[in-house]
């Protein structure tokens, strides 16, 4: 059988199957069952109360978090700070008919903007070390390595170092020879 004959036979088979499928009638009572189910089903509202409540709770939580971050980043208005540290701002003049009340507000804003940094406590000389980083006692691994180097003949240590170097070079060759995983 040639390719064209196979395609023609397949088309005929599909056409016959589609005619048979489209001629099929639904089982009796299917339409009435569907209509009865639709009639008894309660209509779903687009916005139900629980959804709105959860959205309000989420919005309130987001607002509270944002307010907390804003308060945390804002410079603190310390009420118990010593008066000597506060910047010297002249006291606002009493309001006169020609001077609006906003002058007092601007003085408060200026006070907030021009803060004087708090003086840092002096660093004690006893805290400074002559050498940085400060010397520390050897760890257990470092002591074992020093003991090994003291007790092992020099030739044996050189052989071990040469083996380690060869292993490192072999690993680098394998690493450079392997293709990347993504390709």
C-alpha positions in Angstrom: 0.0 0.0 0.0 1.3 3.4 -0.9 1.5 6.4 1.4 -1.4 8.2 -0.4 -3.6 5.1 -0.1 -2.9 4.9 3.6 -3.8 8.5 4.1 -7.0 8.1 2.1 -8.0 5.1 4.1 -7.3 6.9 7.4 -9.4 9.9 6.3 -12.3 7.6 5.4 -12.0 5.9 8.8 -12.0 9.2 10.6 -15.0 10.5 8.7 -17.0 7.4 9.5 -16.1 7.6 13.2 -17.1 11.3 13.4 -20.5 10.6 11.7 -21.2 7.8 14.2 -20.1 10.1 17.1 -22.3 13.0 16.0 -25.3 10.8 15.4 -25.3 9.6 19.0 -28.2 10.9 21.2 -27.7 11.8 24.9 -29.2 9.4 27.4 -32.8 10.1 28.3 -33.1 12.5 31.2 -29.6 14.0 31.0 -31.0 17.4 30.2 -33.6 17.3 33.0 -30.9 16.3 35.5 -28.6 19.2 34.5 -31.5 21.7 34.6 -32.6 20.4 38.1 -29.0 20.7 39.4 -28.8 24.2 38.1 -32.1 25.2 39.7 -31.2 23.8 43.1 -27.7 25.2 43.2 -27.3 28.4 45.2 -25.9 31.3 43.2 -22.3 32.2 44.1 -21.7 35.8 44.9 -18.7 37.4 43.5 -17.8 39.2 46.8 -18.6 37.1 49.8 -18.2 38.5 53.3 -15.4 36.2 54.5 -13.3 37.3 51.5 -13.8 40.9 52.3 -13.0 40.4 56.0 -9.7 38.5 55.1 -8.7 41.3 52.7 -9.3 43.9 55.4 -7.2 41.9 57.9 -4.4 41.6 55.4 -4.6 45.4 54.6 -4.5 46.3 58.3 -1.5 44.0 58.9 0.3 45.5 55.9 -0.5 49.0 57.2 0.8 48.1 60.7 4.0 46.6 59.4 4.6 49.7 57.2 4.0 52.0 60.2 6.3 50.0 62.4 9.1 50.2 59.8 8.5 53.9 59.3 8.7 54.5 63.1 11.9 52.4 63.4 13.7 54.3 60.7 12.6 57.7 61.8 15.1 59.5 64.2 14.0 59.1 67.8 12.5 62.1 69.6 14.0 61.5 73.0 12.1 63.3 75.7 14.7 62.3 78.4 17.8 63.6 76.5 19.9 66.1 78.4 19.3 69.8 77.6 23.0 70.4 77.0 23.1 68.1 74.0 20.1 69.6 72.2 21.0 72.2 69.6 20.6 75.8 70.7 17.6 77.1 68.8 16.3 80.5 69.7 12.9 80.4 71.4 10.1 81.3 69.0 8.8 84.8 69.2 5.3 85.2 70.6 2.8 85.5 67.8 2.0 89.1 66.7 -0.8 90.2 64.5 1.7 90.4 61.6 3.4 87.1 62.4 1.4 83.9 61.5 1.4 80.9 63.9 3.3 78.9 61.3 6.6 80.4 62.5 6.3 78.2 65.6 5.8 75.2 63.4 8.8 76.0 61.2 11.0 76.4 64.3 9.9 72.9 65.5 10.7 71.5 62.0 14.1 73.2 62.0 14.9 71.7 65.4 14.1 68.2 64.1 16.2 68.6 61.0 19.3 70.0 62.6 20.1 67.4 65.3 23.5 67.5 66.8 25.0 64.0 67.0 25.5 62.6 70.5 29.2 62.7 71.7 30.8 59.3 71.6 32.4 58.0 74.8 36.2 58.2 74.7 38.0 54.9 73.8 40.0 53.7 76.8 43.7 53.1 76.1 43.5 49.8 78.0 41.1 48.5 75.2 43.7 49.1 72.5 46.0 46.2 71.7 49.5 46.5 70.3 49.0 43.8 67.7 45.9 43.3 65.6 44.5 40.7 65.3 45.4 39.8 68.9 47.5 36.6 69.3 45.5 33.6 70.3 46.6 30.1 71.4 46.9 27.4 68.8 43.8 25.3 68.1 43.9 21.5 68.5 44.4 21.0 64.8 47.3 23.5 64.6 49.0 21.8 67.6 48.6 18.3 65.9 50.1 19.7 62.7 53.1 21.2 64.5 53.7 17.9 66.4 53.5 16.0 63.1 56.0 18.4 61.4 58.4 18.2 64.4 58.4 14.4 64.7 58.3 13.4 61.0 61.5 13.3 58.9 61.7 16.1 56.4 61.9 13.8 53.4 58.6 12.1 54.4 56.9 15.5 54.8 58.1 16.5 51.3 56.7 13.3 49.8 53.3 13.9 51.4 53.3 17.5 50.1 54.2 16.3 46.6 51.3 13.8 46.7 48.9 16.5 47.8 50.1 18.8 45.1 49.7 16.0 42.5 46.2 15.2 43.7 45.3 18.9 43.5 46.6 19.2 39.9 44.7 16.0 38.9 41.5 17.4 40.4 42.0 20.7 38.5 42.6 18.7 35.2 39.3 16.8 35.8 37.5 20.0 36.7 38.7 21.8 33.5 38.0 18.7 31.3 34.4 18.2 32.5 31.8 20.2 30.5 29.6 22.6 32.6 26.3 21.0 33.8 24.1 23.5 32.1 25.3 22.7 28.6 
